[in-house]
Amino acid sequence: MGEMAADCSRCRGLCCTELYFSRCDGFPADKAAGVPCAHLTAGFRCDIHGELAERGLKGCMAYDCFGAGQAACEGGGDFHRLFRLRQMRWYLAQAASLKPCGGLRDELDALMAESGGAEDIDAFQERVNAVLKRAVALVCDRGRPRRGDLAGRRLRGDETAGRDLSMVLLIAANLRGCSLRGTSLLGADLRDADLSGADLSECVFLTQGQVNGARGDEKTKLPPALRRPEHWGGGAARRGT
C-alpha cells in the first residue's frame, strides 16, 4: 500500500509541529502541540535526522504517520484525523492479508471502504478495534501475558511465540534470539527493545516505526515488507530477511 508510506519530501513537517513532544518519551525536548520542533528547518526538514539513533531519540525514530502528512499537505484535511484513519486502514489491510481471517473478510472489506471518510471517528475506532481483536485471536494460539508491562524484562522464545502481545510495553525488553512466529505486536511499544537474532518474519501487525525504534542486528529476521534500519549496522538497509 504505497499511499500509506510516509514521504517527508511531500510534507511540511507536520509531525514535527502538530504533535506534543515529551523528552522522557524519546523526543528532543518537551514541546506543546502546534509548536514547531527546534530542529525543524525553514525547508521543513529535521536538522538532526541523521543523528536520531546516536542521540537516542527513539520517539522520533518510532513515529510513522502512515502517509497522513503528505495527504494533509497536498489534499487538505486535519492531520490528526487523517493519521487516525490511515493508521486504522493500515491495520485493517494487514488483517485482511492474514490467511486465518477469511471469516472476517466481509467486515474487513466494509471497514476498509469506510476508512476513507468515517464521520464519527471515535465510533469507527471502536468497530475497528473489535474486528482487529477478533483477527488477533484467530492468528495467535496463546493469549495475552499476565502483565501488560514487560519493559526491561528478559523474555524467552516460549514466552513470545504465538502470543498476543498487542499494546504490551516492551520498552528495553530483551528478546534476543526469540521466535515471534504467530505473535501479534499490534501497538506494542518496542522502543529500545533488543531484537538481536530474533525471528519476527512471521509475526503480525508489526510496523516500520516499531522496527525503527528497536535494536537489532544482521541476524534479526523481519517480515518481507519491512526493512532493516541502517542504525542496526551490517550494511545498507534492506527489506526483511
PEQUIRA-V730868 format. One record per backbone hydrogen bond with DSSP energy under -1.0 kcal/mol. CO is the residue of the C=O (numbers start at 1). NH is the residue of the N-H. E is the energy in kcal/mol with one decimal. If there is no record, write none. Layout:
BEGIN
co: (CO;CO)
nh: (NH;NH)
e: (E;E)
END
This chain:
BEGIN
co: (1;2;7;8;14;14;16;17;21;22;22;23;26;26;31;32;37;39;41;45;46;48;49;51;52;56;57;58;65;67;68;69;70;71;72;78;79;80;81;82;83;84;85;86;87;88;89;90;91;92;93;95;98;101;102;104;105;106;107;108;109;110;111;114;119;120;121;122;123;124;125;126;127;128;129;130;131;132;133;134;135;136;143;148;150;153;156;157;157;160;162;163;163;165;168;169;170;171;173;174;175;178;180;181;183;184;185;186;189;190;191;193;194;195;196;198;199;200;202;204;207;208;209;211;213;215;217;221;223;226;229;230;238)
nh: (4;5;10;11;17;18;37;34;31;25;27;26;59;60;21;35;40;47;44;41;49;51;52;55;57;58;61;62;68;71;72;73;74;75;76;82;83;84;85;86;87;88;89;90;91;92;93;94;95;96;97;98;101;104;105;108;109;110;111;112;113;114;115;117;121;124;125;126;127;128;129;130;131;132;133;134;135;136;137;138;139;140;164;169;153;174;159;160;161;163;142;165;184;168;189;150;173;152;194;155;178;199;183;162;204;165;188;167;170;193;172;215;175;198;177;221;180;203;182;185;211;212;213;214;192;195;220;200;226;240;232;233;228)
e: (-1.9;-1.6;-2.0;-1.5;-1.3;-3.4;-1.8;-1.9;-2.3;-1.4;-1.2;-1.7;-1.1;-1.2;-2.5;-1.6;-1.9;-2.7;-1.9;-3.3;-1.2;-2.3;-1.1;-2.5;-2.6;-1.8;-1.9;-2.2;-1.8;-1.7;-2.4;-2.0;-2.4;-2.5;-1.1;-2.6;-2.6;-2.1;-2.4;-2.7;-2.7;-2.2;-2.3;-2.3;-2.0;-2.5;-2.4;-2.1;-2.5;-2.4;-1.1;-1.2;-1.5;-1.7;-1.4;-2.8;-2.9;-2.1;-2.3;-2.5;-2.2;-1.5;-1.5;-1.7;-1.1;-2.2;-2.3;-1.8;-1.7;-2.4;-3.0;-1.9;-1.8;-2.5;-2.1;-1.4;-2.0;-2.6;-1.9;-1.4;-1.4;-3.0;-1.2;-2.8;-2.1;-3.1;-1.9;-1.1;-2.3;-1.9;-1.9;-1.1;-1.8;-1.9;-1.9;-2.6;-2.2;-1.8;-2.9;-2.7;-2.2;-2.7;-1.9;-1.7;-2.9;-1.8;-1.7;-2.2;-2.1;-2.4;-1.9;-3.4;-2.2;-2.3;-2.1;-2.7;-2.6;-1.5;-2.3;-2.4;-1.8;-2.7;-1.7;-1.2;-3.6;-3.7;-1.5;-2.9;-1.9;-3.4;-1.6;-2.0;-3.3)
END
